Amino acid sequence: MYIKSDANPENFFMHLQERGLIHDHTPSLQAYLKTCASTGEQAKVYAGFDPSTSSLHVGNLLPALMLHRAQCFG
């Protein structure tokens, strides 16, 4: 997967929507991303799973892949 590293936070959200990866989101998310894009602030991303457990399962893969996509968008 190639994603331009200079993409802004709004483009990241649109990237996820285009691929059908967004079902629901925090109502203020798009406003936050617009603010980050206009001010140059780096958007924050959170994924809730515990990587310190003795084993991970395929259900942990989705948040890890989403973090990777976020990282590609800077």
All heavy atoms as TSV, in Angstrom:
chain	resi	resn	atom	element	x	y	z
A	1	MET	N	N	0.846	-1.167	0.000
A	1	MET	CA	C	0.000	0.000	0.000
A	1	MET	C	C	0.893	1.232	0.000
A	1	MET	O	O	1.767	1.372	0.847
A	1	MET	CB	C	-0.887	-0.031	1.248
A	1	MET	CG	C	-1.569	1.271	1.544
A	1	MET	SD	S	-2.641	1.238	2.994
A	1	MET	CE	C	-1.545	0.760	4.284
A	2	TYR	N	N	0.688	2.114	-0.956
A	2	TYR	CA	C	1.453	3.353	-1.005
A	2	TYR	C	C	0.527	4.512	-0.681
A	2	TYR	O	O	-0.504	4.690	-1.323
A	2	TYR	CB	C	2.082	3.563	-2.375
A	2	TYR	CG	C	2.770	4.900	-2.485
A	2	TYR	CD1	C	3.980	5.124	-1.841
A	2	TYR	CD2	C	2.192	5.941	-3.179
A	2	TYR	CE1	C	4.611	6.349	-1.906
A	2	TYR	CE2	C	2.814	7.182	-3.250
A	2	TYR	CZ	C	4.018	7.368	-2.616
A	2	TYR	OH	O	4.630	8.585	-2.672
A	3	ILE	N	N	0.899	5.288	0.314
A	3	ILE	CA	C	0.148	6.474	0.707
A	3	ILE	C	C	1.144	7.615	0.779
A	3	ILE	O	O	2.203	7.477	1.386
A	3	ILE	CB	C	-0.544	6.285	2.070
A	3	ILE	CG1	C	-1.502	5.107	2.019
A	3	ILE	CG2	C	-1.272	7.551	2.493
A	3	ILE	CD1	C	-2.080	4.723	3.357
A	4	LYS	N	N	0.810	8.741	0.163
A	4	LYS	CA	C	1.713	9.886	0.215
A	4	LYS	C	C	1.896	10.326	1.658
A	4	LYS	O	O	0.941	10.544	2.372
A	4	LYS	CB	C	1.146	11.044	-0.607
A	4	LYS	CG	C	1.221	10.831	-2.084
A	4	LYS	CD	C	0.538	11.912	-2.883
A	4	LYS	CE	C	0.793	13.292	-2.361
A	4	LYS	NZ	N	0.228	14.358	-3.182
A	5	SER	N	N	3.133	10.471	2.078
A	5	SER	CA	C	3.407	10.834	3.469
A	5	SER	C	C	3.081	12.291	3.776
A	5	SER	O	O	3.032	12.678	4.927
A	5	SER	CB	C	4.863	10.543	3.814
A	5	SER	OG	O	5.711	11.327	3.013
A	6	ASP	N	N	2.852	13.113	2.745
A	6	ASP	CA	C	2.539	14.513	2.991
A	6	ASP	C	C	1.032	14.773	3.054
A	6	ASP	O	O	0.598	15.913	3.085
A	6	ASP	CB	C	3.182	15.404	1.933
A	6	ASP	CG	C	2.651	15.126	0.538
A	6	ASP	OD1	O	1.975	14.106	0.342
A	6	ASP	OD2	O	2.930	15.945	-0.360
A	7	ALA	N	N	0.230	13.727	3.078
A	7	ALA	CA	C	-1.225	13.872	3.133
A	7	ALA	C	C	-1.643	14.492	4.460
A	7	ALA	O	O	-1.022	14.258	5.482
A	7	ALA	CB	C	-1.897	12.523	2.941
A	8	ASN	N	N	-2.707	15.279	4.453
A	8	ASN	CA	C	-3.153	15.915	5.697
A	8	ASN	C	C	-4.176	15.038	6.428
A	8	ASN	O	O	-4.681	14.066	5.861
A	8	ASN	CB	C	-3.674	17.329	5.421
A	8	ASN	CG	C	-4.989	17.361	4.689
A	8	ASN	OD1	O	-5.867	16.548	4.930
A	8	ASN	ND2	N	-5.137	18.302	3.780
A	9	PRO	N	N	-4.501	15.366	7.680
A	9	PRO	CA	C	-5.415	14.541	8.476
A	9	PRO	C	C	-6.800	14.380	7.845
A	9	PRO	O	O	-7.414	13.323	7.963
A	9	PRO	CB	C	-5.521	15.286	9.805
A	9	PRO	CG	C	-4.297	16.117	9.885
A	9	PRO	CD	C	-3.946	16.464	8.474
A	10	GLU	N	N	-7.284	15.405	7.157
A	10	GLU	CA	C	-8.587	15.284	6.501
A	10	GLU	C	C	-8.550	14.219	5.413
A	10	GLU	O	O	-9.506	13.472	5.231
A	10	GLU	CB	C	-9.015	16.618	5.900
A	10	GLU	CG	C	-9.400	17.659	6.918
A	10	GLU	CD	C	-9.811	18.946	6.254
A	10	GLU	OE1	O	-8.911	19.694	5.839
A	10	GLU	OE2	O	-11.023	19.174	6.140
A	11	ASN	N	N	-7.439	14.158	4.697
A	11	ASN	CA	C	-7.297	13.146	3.651
A	11	ASN	C	C	-7.271	11.737	4.237
A	11	ASN	O	O	-7.730	10.794	3.606
A	11	ASN	CB	C	-6.038	13.391	2.824
A	11	ASN	CG	C	-6.158	14.609	1.949
A	11	ASN	OD1	O	-7.252	15.116	1.704
A	11	ASN	ND2	N	-5.033	15.114	1.496
A	12	PHE	N	N	-6.716	11.598	5.426
A	12	PHE	CA	C	-6.700	10.296	6.095
A	12	PHE	C	C	-8.128	9.818	6.352
A	12	PHE	O	O	-8.478	8.680	6.055
A	12	PHE	CB	C	-5.925	10.375	7.411
A	12	PHE	CG	C	-5.944	9.114	8.225
A	12	PHE	CD1	C	-5.486	7.930	7.695
A	12	PHE	CD2	C	-6.419	9.120	9.520
A	12	PHE	CE1	C	-5.493	6.755	8.440
A	12	PHE	CE2	C	-6.427	7.956	10.279
A	12	PHE	CZ	C	-5.970	6.780	9.734
A	13	PHE	N	N	-8.971	10.711	6.860
A	13	PHE	CA	C	-10.368	10.360	7.123
A	13	PHE	C	C	-11.074	9.984	5.816
A	13	PHE	O	O	-11.792	8.985	5.752
A	13	PHE	CB	C	-11.077	11.526	7.814
A	13	PHE	CG	C	-12.474	11.223	8.229
A	13	PHE	CD1	C	-12.728	10.495	9.377
A	13	PHE	CD2	C	-13.550	11.665	7.484
A	13	PHE	CE1	C	-14.019	10.206	9.774
A	13	PHE	CE2	C	-14.850	11.387	7.878
A	13	PHE	CZ	C	-15.083	10.654	9.017
A	14	MET	N	N	-10.852	10.761	4.765
A	14	MET	CA	C	-11.473	10.468	3.471
A	14	MET	C	C	-10.963	9.147	2.912
A	14	MET	O	O	-11.728	8.370	2.330
A	14	MET	CB	C	-11.227	11.616	2.487
A	14	MET	CG	C	-11.974	12.866	2.861
A	14	MET	SD	S	-11.803	14.328	1.790
A	14	MET	CE	C	-10.535	13.958	0.666
A	15	HIS	N	N	-9.684	8.861	3.116
A	15	HIS	CA	C	-9.086	7.589	2.683
A	15	HIS	C	C	-9.817	6.412	3.342
A	15	HIS	O	O	-10.167	5.439	2.671
A	15	HIS	CB	C	-7.596	7.590	3.063
A	15	HIS	CG	C	-6.924	6.266	2.997
A	15	HIS	ND1	N	-6.493	5.701	1.826
A	15	HIS	CD2	C	-6.594	5.390	3.976
A	15	HIS	CE1	C	-5.938	4.528	2.074
A	15	HIS	NE2	N	-5.978	4.324	3.382
A	16	LEU	N	N	-10.071	6.527	4.636
A	16	LEU	CA	C	-10.763	5.454	5.351
A	16	LEU	C	C	-12.212	5.331	4.894
A	16	LEU	O	O	-12.726	4.215	4.733
A	16	LEU	CB	C	-10.709	5.709	6.859
A	16	LEU	CG	C	-9.317	5.706	7.491
A	16	LEU	CD1	C	-9.417	6.028	8.976
A	16	LEU	CD2	C	-8.604	4.396	7.256
A	17	GLN	N	N	-12.888	6.457	4.672
A	17	GLN	CA	C	-14.273	6.430	4.207
A	17	GLN	C	C	-14.378	5.792	2.827
A	17	GLN	O	O	-15.279	4.988	2.586
A	17	GLN	CB	C	-14.858	7.833	4.165
A	17	GLN	CG	C	-15.341	8.321	5.497
A	17	GLN	CD	C	-16.088	9.640	5.380
A	17	GLN	OE1	O	-15.671	10.529	4.657
A	17	GLN	NE2	N	-17.180	9.753	6.098
A	18	GLU	N	N	-13.482	6.156	1.917
A	18	GLU	CA	C	-13.511	5.618	0.553
A	18	GLU	C	C	-13.370	4.105	0.544
A	18	GLU	O	O	-13.899	3.434	-0.337
A	18	GLU	CB	C	-12.388	6.235	-0.284
A	18	GLU	CG	C	-12.614	7.680	-0.630
A	18	GLU	CD	C	-11.386	8.335	-1.248
A	18	GLU	OE1	O	-10.322	7.660	-1.375
A	18	GLU	OE2	O	-11.482	9.522	-1.587
A	19	ARG	N	N	-12.666	3.570	1.513
A	19	ARG	CA	C	-12.450	2.128	1.573
A	19	ARG	C	C	-13.466	1.399	2.450
A	19	ARG	O	O	-13.353	0.218	2.698
A	19	ARG	CB	C	-11.023	1.849	2.038
A	19	ARG	CG	C	-10.051	2.085	0.907
A	19	ARG	CD	C	-8.690	2.486	1.369
A	19	ARG	NE	N	-7.828	2.755	0.229
A	19	ARG	CZ	C	-7.859	3.869	-0.497
A	19	ARG	NH1	N	-8.721	4.815	-0.214
A	19	ARG	NH2	N	-7.038	4.052	-1.511
A	20	GLY	N	N	-14.463	2.140	2.936
A	20	GLY	CA	C	-15.515	1.527	3.748
A	20	GLY	C	C	-15.046	1.114	5.128
A	20	GLY	O	O	-15.613	0.195	5.717
A	21	LEU	N	N	-14.022	1.780	5.658
A	21	LEU	CA	C	-13.470	1.399	6.956
A	21	LEU	C	C	-14.045	2.217	8.109
A	21	LEU	O	O	-13.680	1.988	9.255
A	21	LEU	CB	C	-11.944	1.537	6.927
A	21	LEU	CG	C	-11.242	0.628	5.918
A	21	LEU	CD1	C	-9.761	0.962	5.834
A	21	LEU	CD2	C	-11.454	-0.830	6.266
A	22	ILE	N	N	-14.927	3.164	7.812
A	22	ILE	CA	C	-15.564	3.983	8.850
A	22	ILE	C	C	-17.038	3.615	8.910
A	22	ILE	O	O	-17.752	3.735	7.923
A	22	ILE	CB	C	-15.442	5.493	8.529
A	22	ILE	CG1	C	-13.995	5.910	8.368
A	22	ILE	CG2	C	-16.183	6.320	9.564
A	22	ILE	CD1	C	-13.299	6.348	9.609
A	23	HIS	N	N	-17.464	3.146	10.047
A	23	HIS	CA	C	-18.890	2.876	10.251
A	23	HIS	C	C	-19.516	3.998	11.070
A	23	HIS	O	O	-20.606	4.466	10.789
A	23	HIS	CB	C	-19.092	1.537	10.954
A	23	HIS	CG	C	-20.513	1.271	11.342
A	23	HIS	ND1	N	-21.482	0.984	10.414
A	23	HIS	CD2	C	-21.128	1.280	12.539
A	23	HIS	CE1	C	-22.636	0.827	11.039
A	23	HIS	NE2	N	-22.441	1.004	12.334
A	24	ASP	N	N	-18.804	4.429	12.082
A	24	ASP	CA	C	-19.281	5.479	12.984
A	24	ASP	C	C	-18.047	6.194	13.525
A	24	ASP	O	O	-16.962	5.620	13.564
A	24	ASP	CB	C	-20.074	4.845	14.122
A	24	ASP	CG	C	-20.977	5.827	14.841
A	24	ASP	OD1	O	-21.083	6.983	14.388
A	24	ASP	OD2	O	-21.561	5.444	15.861
A	25	HIS	N	N	-18.240	7.447	13.913
A	25	HIS	CA	C	-17.106	8.187	14.449
A	25	HIS	C	C	-17.591	9.253	15.418
A	25	HIS	O	O	-18.776	9.576	15.461
A	25	HIS	CB	C	-16.269	8.824	13.329
A	25	HIS	CG	C	-17.030	9.797	12.477
A	25	HIS	ND1	N	-17.201	11.108	12.820
A	25	HIS	CD2	C	-17.672	9.623	11.306
A	25	HIS	CE1	C	-17.908	11.719	11.894
A	25	HIS	NE2	N	-18.215	10.841	10.963
A	26	THR	N	N	-16.673	9.786	16.189
A	26	THR	CA	C	-16.976	10.856	17.129
A	26	THR	C	C	-17.483	12.062	16.348
A	26	THR	O	O	-16.863	12.442	15.346
A	26	THR	CB	C	-15.700	11.241	17.907
A	26	THR	OG1	O	-15.176	10.063	18.510
A	26	THR	CG2	C	-15.984	12.292	18.956
A	27	PRO	N	N	-18.595	12.676	16.765
A	27	PRO	CA	C	-19.170	13.793	16.003
A	27	PRO	C	C	-18.193	14.935	15.733
A	27	PRO	O	O	-18.252	15.563	14.681
A	27	PRO	CB	C	-20.328	14.264	16.874
A	27	PRO	CG	C	-20.713	13.079	17.676
A	27	PRO	CD	C	-19.429	12.319	17.918
A	28	SER	N	N	-17.278	15.200	16.626
A	28	SER	CA	C	-16.360	16.325	16.440
A	28	SER	C	C	-15.073	15.932	15.706
A	28	SER	O	O	-14.171	16.757	15.558
A	28	SER	CB	C	-16.014	16.931	17.797
A	28	SER	OG	O	-15.396	15.955	18.618
A	29	LEU	N	N	-14.977	14.707	15.221
A	29	LEU	CA	C	-13.746	14.234	14.597
A	29	LEU	C	C	-13.365	15.057	13.369
A	29	LEU	O	O	-12.221	15.483	13.228
A	29	LEU	CB	C	-13.862	12.755	14.208
A	29	LEU	CG	C	-12.665	12.166	13.460
A	29	LEU	CD1	C	-11.409	12.232	14.306
A	29	LEU	CD2	C	-12.947	10.756	13.018
A	30	GLN	N	N	-14.307	15.290	12.472
A	30	GLN	CA	C	-13.973	16.018	11.252
A	30	GLN	C	C	-13.551	17.457	11.556
A	30	GLN	O	O	-12.631	17.981	10.928
A	30	GLN	CB	C	-15.131	15.970	10.271
A	30	GLN	CG	C	-15.265	14.580	9.643
A	30	GLN	CD	C	-16.426	14.487	8.690
A	30	GLN	OE1	O	-17.575	14.598	9.107
A	30	GLN	NE2	N	-16.125	14.288	7.428
A	31	ALA	N	N	-14.186	18.095	12.532
A	31	ALA	CA	C	-13.792	19.449	12.927
A	31	ALA	C	C	-12.370	19.434	13.492
A	31	ALA	O	O	-11.569	20.329	13.200
A	31	ALA	CB	C	-14.767	20.021	13.945
A	32	TYR	N	N	-12.051	18.419	14.290
A	32	TYR	CA	C	-10.705	18.275	14.856
A	32	TYR	C	C	-9.673	18.114	13.741
A	32	TYR	O	O	-8.613	18.750	13.756
A	32	TYR	CB	C	-10.667	17.076	15.802
A	32	TYR	CG	C	-9.287	16.673	16.253
A	32	TYR	CD1	C	-8.551	17.471	17.128
A	32	TYR	CD2	C	-8.706	15.497	15.803
A	32	TYR	CE1	C	-7.276	17.099	17.538
A	32	TYR	CE2	C	-7.441	15.109	16.217
A	32	TYR	CZ	C	-6.730	15.924	17.081
A	32	TYR	OH	O	-5.466	15.557	17.485
A	33	LEU	N	N	-9.974	17.277	12.749
A	33	LEU	CA	C	-9.037	17.048	11.650
A	33	LEU	C	C	-8.843	18.311	10.812
A	33	LEU	O	O	-7.735	18.607	10.366
A	33	LEU	CB	C	-9.514	15.885	10.780
A	33	LEU	CG	C	-9.523	14.518	11.472
A	33	LEU	CD1	C	-10.128	13.471	10.546
A	33	LEU	CD2	C	-8.147	14.113	11.917
A	34	LYS	N	N	-9.922	19.069	10.601
A	34	LYS	CA	C	-9.803	20.336	9.869
A	34	LYS	C	C	-8.924	21.320	10.625
A	34	LYS	O	O	-8.098	22.013	10.037
A	34	LYS	CB	C	-11.187	20.947	9.636
A	34	LYS	CG	C	-11.949	20.288	8.539
A	34	LYS	CD	C	-13.278	20.975	8.288
A	34	LYS	CE	C	-14.013	20.209	7.203
A	34	LYS	NZ	N	-15.164	20.889	6.698
A	35	THR	N	N	-9.110	21.371	11.935
A	35	THR	CA	C	-8.285	22.265	12.761
A	35	THR	C	C	-6.819	21.860	12.677
A	35	THR	O	O	-5.943	22.713	12.516
A	35	THR	CB	C	-8.754	22.233	14.226
A	35	THR	OG1	O	-10.120	22.644	14.283
A	35	THR	CG2	C	-7.909	23.122	15.104
A	36	CYS	N	N	-6.549	20.568	12.772
A	36	CYS	CA	C	-5.166	20.085	12.674
A	36	CYS	C	C	-4.571	20.427	11.313
A	36	CYS	O	O	-3.415	20.851	11.230
A	36	CYS	CB	C	-5.109	18.577	12.905
A	36	CYS	SG	S	-5.410	18.085	14.605
A	37	ALA	N	N	-5.360	20.256	10.255
A	37	ALA	CA	C	-4.864	20.545	8.911
A	37	ALA	C	C	-4.568	22.030	8.735
A	37	ALA	O	O	-3.556	22.402	8.141
A	37	ALA	CB	C	-5.879	20.083	7.875
A	38	SER	N	N	-5.421	22.886	9.281
A	38	SER	CA	C	-5.237	24.332	9.080
A	38	SER	C	C	-4.135	24.919	9.966
A	38	SER	O	O	-3.485	25.883	9.586
A	38	SER	CB	C	-6.550	25.077	9.307
A	38	SER	OG	O	-6.961	24.963	10.648
A	39	THR	N	N	-3.914	24.322	11.140
A	39	THR	CA	C	-2.894	24.857	12.053
A	39	THR	C	C	-1.552	24.134	11.937
A	39	THR	O	O	-0.565	24.603	12.488
A	39	THR	CB	C	-3.364	24.759	13.517
A	39	THR	OG1	O	-3.552	23.375	13.853
A	39	THR	CG2	C	-4.638	25.544	13.746
A	40	GLY	N	N	-1.543	23.004	11.250
A	40	GLY	CA	C	-0.307	22.235	11.133
A	40	GLY	C	C	-0.039	21.343	12.337
A	40	GLY	O	O	1.008	20.718	12.433
A	41	GLU	N	N	-1.005	21.288	13.250
A	41	GLU	CA	C	-0.873	20.425	14.428
A	41	GLU	C	C	-0.970	18.962	13.997
A	41	GLU	O	O	-1.738	18.618	13.113
A	41	GLU	CB	C	-1.991	20.743	15.424
A	41	GLU	CG	C	-1.988	19.875	16.660
A	41	GLU	CD	C	-3.188	20.120	17.553
A	41	GLU	OE1	O	-3.892	21.112	17.359
A	41	GLU	OE2	O	-3.423	19.275	18.431
A	42	GLN	N	N	-0.185	18.107	14.632
A	42	GLN	CA	C	-0.237	16.687	14.319
A	42	GLN	C	C	-1.447	16.067	15.004
A	42	GLN	O	O	-1.629	16.206	16.218
A	42	GLN	CB	C	1.041	15.986	14.784
A	42	GLN	CG	C	1.120	14.553	14.341
A	42	GLN	CD	C	2.472	13.941	14.638
A	42	GLN	OE1	O	3.328	14.560	15.243
A	42	GLN	NE2	N	2.654	12.717	14.226
A	43	ALA	N	N	-2.283	15.393	14.244
A	43	ALA	CA	C	-3.473	14.742	14.796
A	43	ALA	C	C	-3.049	13.542	15.645
A	43	ALA	O	O	-2.064	12.872	15.357
A	43	ALA	CB	C	-4.397	14.286	13.682
A	44	LYS	N	N	-3.796	13.279	16.699
A	44	LYS	CA	C	-3.520	12.154	17.603
A	44	LYS	C	C	-4.415	10.982	17.229
A	44	LYS	O	O	-5.567	11.164	16.852
A	44	LYS	CB	C	-3.813	12.534	19.055
A	44	LYS	CG	C	-3.227	13.859	19.520
A	44	LYS	CD	C	-1.734	13.871	19.547
A	44	LYS	CE	C	-1.166	15.119	20.176
A	44	LYS	NZ	N	-1.258	16.336	19.410
A	45	VAL	N	N	-3.882	9.772	17.359
A	45	VAL	CA	C	-4.624	8.547	17.068
A	45	VAL	C	C	-4.516	7.624	18.270
A	45	VAL	O	O	-3.449	7.502	18.876
A	45	VAL	CB	C	-4.050	7.838	15.817
A	45	VAL	CG1	C	-4.770	6.540	15.548
A	45	VAL	CG2	C	-4.115	8.737	14.615
A	46	TYR	N	N	-5.612	6.967	18.617
A	46	TYR	CA	C	-5.626	6.028	19.733
A	46	TYR	C	C	-6.165	4.688	19.249
A	46	TYR	O	O	-7.166	4.632	18.533
A	46	TYR	CB	C	-6.517	6.551	20.860
A	46	TYR	CG	C	-6.734	5.544	21.957
A	46	TYR	CD1	C	-5.775	5.334	22.938
A	46	TYR	CD2	C	-7.888	4.777	22.004
A	46	TYR	CE1	C	-5.960	4.392	23.936
A	46	TYR	CE2	C	-8.087	3.838	23.001
A	46	TYR	CZ	C	-7.125	3.650	23.958
A	46	TYR	OH	O	-7.307	2.715	24.934
A	47	ALA	N	N	-5.509	3.611	19.635
A	47	ALA	CA	C	-5.999	2.262	19.366
A	47	ALA	C	C	-5.968	1.502	20.680
A	47	ALA	O	O	-4.926	1.429	21.332
A	47	ALA	CB	C	-5.130	1.569	18.328
A	48	GLY	N	N	-7.098	0.941	21.070
A	48	GLY	CA	C	-7.192	0.285	22.364
A	48	GLY	C	C	-6.987	-1.211	22.322
A	48	GLY	O	O	-7.931	-1.969	22.180
A	49	PHE	N	N	-5.759	-1.634	22.437
A	49	PHE	CA	C	-5.468	-3.049	22.645
A	49	PHE	C	C	-4.199	-3.156	23.471
A	49	PHE	O	O	-3.421	-2.209	23.553
A	49	PHE	CB	C	-5.359	-3.838	21.323
A	49	PHE	CG	C	-4.219	-3.442	20.429
A	49	PHE	CD1	C	-3.010	-4.119	20.474
A	49	PHE	CD2	C	-4.357	-2.408	19.530
A	49	PHE	CE1	C	-1.961	-3.761	19.650
A	49	PHE	CE2	C	-3.324	-2.047	18.689
A	49	PHE	CZ	C	-2.118	-2.726	18.749
A	50	ASP	N	N	-3.981	-4.286	24.097
A	50	ASP	CA	C	-2.856	-4.466	25.014
A	50	ASP	C	C	-1.774	-5.315	24.354
A	50	ASP	O	O	-1.889	-6.543	24.306
A	50	ASP	CB	C	-3.343	-5.123	26.301
A	50	ASP	CG	C	-2.238	-5.298	27.340
A	50	ASP	OD1	O	-1.123	-4.760	27.119
A	50	ASP	OD2	O	-2.478	-5.953	28.355
A	51	PRO	N	N	-0.707	-4.698	23.843
A	51	PRO	CA	C	0.336	-5.467	23.182
A	51	PRO	C	C	1.253	-6.228	24.146
A	51	PRO	O	O	2.110	-6.980	23.715
A	51	PRO	CB	C	1.130	-4.400	22.415
A	51	PRO	CG	C	0.923	-3.162	23.203
A	51	PRO	CD	C	-0.467	-3.269	23.793
A	52	SER	N	N	1.072	-6.048	25.459
A	52	SER	CA	C	1.945	-6.725	26.416
A	52	SER	C	C	1.406	-8.084	26.855
A	52	SER	O	O	2.033	-8.757	27.655
A	52	SER	CB	C	2.149	-5.839	27.650
A	52	SER	OG	O	0.933	-5.691	28.356
A	53	THR	N	N	0.258	-8.498	26.339
A	53	THR	CA	C	-0.284	-9.809	26.718
A	53	THR	C	C	0.586	-10.914	26.133
A	53	THR	O	O	1.399	-10.687	25.241
A	53	THR	CB	C	-1.738	-9.978	26.216
A	53	THR	OG1	O	-1.747	-9.883	24.799
A	53	THR	CG2	C	-2.649	-8.942	26.817
A	54	SER	N	N	0.379	-12.114	26.624
A	54	SER	CA	C	1.214	-13.230	26.174
A	54	SER	C	C	0.931	-13.620	24.725
A	54	SER	O	O	1.769	-14.249	24.078
A	54	SER	CB	C	1.006	-14.438	27.082
A	54	SER	OG	O	-0.360	-14.828	27.047
A	55	SER	N	N	-0.253	-13.271	24.217
A	55	SER	CA	C	-0.542	-13.566	22.812
A	55	SER	C	C	-1.553	-12.553	22.276
A	55	SER	O	O	-2.359	-12.002	23.020
A	55	SER	CB	C	-1.101	-14.980	22.658
A	55	SER	OG	O	-2.361	-15.065	23.283
A	56	LEU	N	N	-1.447	-12.299	21.010
A	56	LEU	CA	C	-2.407	-11.441	20.318
A	56	LEU	C	C	-3.175	-12.324	19.344
A	56	LEU	O	O	-2.706	-13.386	18.944
A	56	LEU	CB	C	-1.687	-10.322	19.570
A	56	LEU	CG	C	-0.928	-9.320	20.433
A	56	LEU	CD1	C	-0.142	-8.349	19.554
A	56	LEU	CD2	C	-1.874	-8.544	21.330
A	57	HIS	N	N	-4.361	-11.904	18.939
A	57	HIS	CA	C	-5.142	-12.692	17.994
A	57	HIS	C	C	-5.489	-11.819	16.799
A	57	HIS	O	O	-5.174	-10.630	16.747
A	57	HIS	CB	C	-6.392	-13.286	18.668
A	57	HIS	CG	C	-7.233	-12.260	19.350
A	57	HIS	ND1	N	-8.147	-11.487	18.685
A	57	HIS	CD2	C	-7.288	-11.872	20.643
A	57	HIS	CE1	C	-8.734	-10.652	19.533
A	57	HIS	NE2	N	-8.227	-10.874	20.729
A	58	VAL	N	N	-6.140	-12.395	15.835
A	58	VAL	CA	C	-6.435	-11.685	14.590
A	58	VAL	C	C	-7.291	-10.432	14.843
A	58	VAL	O	O	-7.203	-9.470	14.090
A	58	VAL	CB	C	-7.082	-12.642	13.563
A	58	VAL	CG1	C	-8.518	-12.964	13.940
A	58	VAL	CG2	C	-7.001	-12.061	12.168
A	59	GLY	N	N	-8.052	-10.410	15.922
A	59	GLY	CA	C	-8.847	-9.234	16.267
A	59	GLY	C	C	-7.990	-8.023	16.609
A	59	GLY	O	O	-8.455	-6.893	16.547
A	60	ASN	N	N	-6.732	-8.247	16.976
A	60	ASN	CA	C	-5.809	-7.151	17.254
A	60	ASN	C	C	-5.185	-6.599	15.978
A	60	ASN	O	O	-4.546	-5.548	15.999
A	60	ASN	CB	C	-4.692	-7.604	18.187
A	60	ASN	CG	C	-5.218	-8.065	19.526
A	60	ASN	OD1	O	-5.137	-9.248	19.847
A	60	ASN	ND2	N	-5.756	-7.151	20.297
A	61	LEU	N	N	-5.364	-7.301	14.882
A	61	LEU	CA	C	-4.742	-6.892	13.633
A	61	LEU	C	C	-5.365	-5.608	13.081
A	61	LEU	O	O	-4.643	-4.733	12.591
A	61	LEU	CB	C	-4.842	-8.016	12.604
A	61	LEU	CG	C	-4.175	-7.760	11.257
A	61	LEU	CD1	C	-2.686	-7.516	11.438
A	61	LEU	CD2	C	-4.416	-8.937	10.326
A	62	LEU	N	N	-6.679	-5.465	13.163
A	62	LEU	CA	C	-7.339	-4.292	12.598
A	62	LEU	C	C	-6.842	-2.991	13.218
A	62	LEU	O	O	-6.440	-2.079	12.480
A	62	LEU	CB	C	-8.860	-4.409	12.721
A	62	LEU	CG	C	-9.645	-3.250	12.127
A	62	LEU	CD1	C	-9.396	-3.129	10.633
A	62	LEU	CD2	C	-11.118	-3.422	12.413
A	63	PRO	N	N	-6.805	-2.864	14.558
A	63	PRO	CA	C	-6.276	-1.613	15.113
A	63	PRO	C	C	-4.809	-1.379	14.737
A	63	PRO	O	O	-4.404	-0.241	14.492
A	63	PRO	CB	C	-6.416	-1.770	16.623
A	63	PRO	CG	C	-7.302	-2.925	16.854
A	63	PRO	CD	C	-7.318	-3.738	15.618
A	64	ALA	N	N	-4.030	-2.440	14.656
A	64	ALA	CA	C	-2.620	-2.289	14.280
A	64	ALA	C	C	-2.496	-1.801	12.839
A	64	ALA	O	O	-1.668	-0.933	12.533
A	64	ALA	CB	C	-1.883	-3.607	14.466
A	65	LEU	N	N	-3.326	-2.322	11.946
A	65	LEU	CA	C	-3.297	-1.868	10.554
A	65	LEU	C	C	-3.775	-0.422	10.428
A	65	LEU	O	O	-3.249	0.345	9.616
A	65	LEU	CB	C	-4.142	-2.785	9.675
A	65	LEU	CG	C	-3.578	-4.177	9.454
A	65	LEU	CD1	C	-4.572	-5.046	8.677
A	65	LEU	CD2	C	-2.247	-4.125	8.738
A	66	MET	N	N	-4.765	-0.039	11.243
A	66	MET	CA	C	-5.239	1.344	11.218
A	66	MET	C	C	-4.143	2.287	11.721
A	66	MET	O	O	-3.978	3.382	11.189
A	66	MET	CB	C	-6.504	1.496	12.062
A	66	MET	CG	C	-7.677	0.724	11.524
A	66	MET	SD	S	-8.132	1.200	9.860
A	66	MET	CE	C	-9.004	2.684	10.217
A	67	LEU	N	N	-3.383	1.871	12.733
A	67	LEU	CA	C	-2.264	2.683	13.200
A	67	LEU	C	C	-1.212	2.838	12.098
A	67	LEU	O	O	-0.622	3.905	11.939
A	67	LEU	CB	C	-1.637	2.068	14.449
A	67	LEU	CG	C	-2.438	2.192	15.736
A	67	LEU	CD1	C	-1.757	1.422	16.864
A	67	LEU	CD2	C	-2.638	3.645	16.116
A	68	HIS	N	N	-0.998	1.783	11.348
A	68	HIS	CA	C	-0.043	1.856	10.244
A	68	HIS	C	C	-0.523	2.853	9.180
A	68	HIS	O	O	0.254	3.671	8.692
A	68	HIS	CB	C	0.171	0.487	9.608
A	68	HIS	CG	C	1.034	0.530	8.389
A	68	HIS	ND1	N	2.372	0.820	8.428
A	68	HIS	CD2	C	0.719	0.359	7.084
A	68	HIS	CE1	C	2.855	0.809	7.206
A	68	HIS	NE2	N	1.872	0.547	6.371
A	69	ARG	N	N	-1.805	2.795	8.849
A	69	ARG	CA	C	-2.350	3.745	7.870
A	69	ARG	C	C	-2.209	5.181	8.401
A	69	ARG	O	O	-1.851	6.081	7.652
A	69	ARG	CB	C	-3.813	3.454	7.584
A	69	ARG	CG	C	-4.033	2.234	6.716
A	69	ARG	CD	C	-5.534	1.999	6.517
A	69	ARG	NE	N	-5.784	0.782	5.816
A	69	ARG	CZ	C	-6.068	0.723	4.508
A	69	ARG	NH1	N	-6.140	1.812	3.806
A	69	ARG	NH2	N	-6.291	-0.424	3.930
A	70	ALA	N	N	-2.490	5.384	9.680
A	70	ALA	CA	C	-2.345	6.720	10.279
A	70	ALA	C	C	-0.900	7.177	10.215
A	70	ALA	O	O	-0.613	8.343	9.916
A	70	ALA	CB	C	-2.843	6.703	11.727
A	71	GLN	N	N	0.024	6.261	10.471
A	71	GLN	CA	C	1.445	6.589	10.415
A	71	GLN	C	C	1.843	7.004	8.997
A	71	GLN	O	O	2.617	7.942	8.805
A	71	GLN	CB	C	2.272	5.391	10.866
A	71	GLN	CG	C	3.749	5.659	10.915
A	71	GLN	CD	C	4.531	4.439	11.365
A	71	GLN	OE1	O	4.146	3.292	11.098
A	71	GLN	NE2	N	5.612	4.660	12.066
A	72	CYS	N	N	1.296	6.339	7.995
A	72	CYS	CA	C	1.607	6.685	6.608
A	72	CYS	C	C	1.121	8.090	6.262
A	72	CYS	O	O	1.697	8.760	5.418
A	72	CYS	CB	C	0.963	5.681	5.656
A	72	CYS	SG	S	1.732	4.049	5.686
A	73	PHE	N	N	0.057	8.539	6.920
A	73	PHE	CA	C	-0.467	9.874	6.679
A	73	PHE	C	C	0.203	10.921	7.562
A	73	PHE	O	O	-0.168	12.083	7.540
A	73	PHE	CB	C	-1.985	9.897	6.889
A	73	PHE	CG	C	-2.756	9.580	5.662
A	73	PHE	CD1	C	-3.034	8.278	5.323
A	73	PHE	CD2	C	-3.188	10.582	4.809
A	73	PHE	CE1	C	-3.736	7.968	4.175
A	73	PHE	CE2	C	-3.884	10.305	3.663
A	73	PHE	CZ	C	-4.158	8.977	3.331
A	74	GLY	N	N	1.159	10.497	8.343
A	74	GLY	CA	C	1.910	11.452	9.155
A	74	GLY	C	C	1.257	11.748	10.458
A	74	GLY	O	O	1.490	12.703	11.125
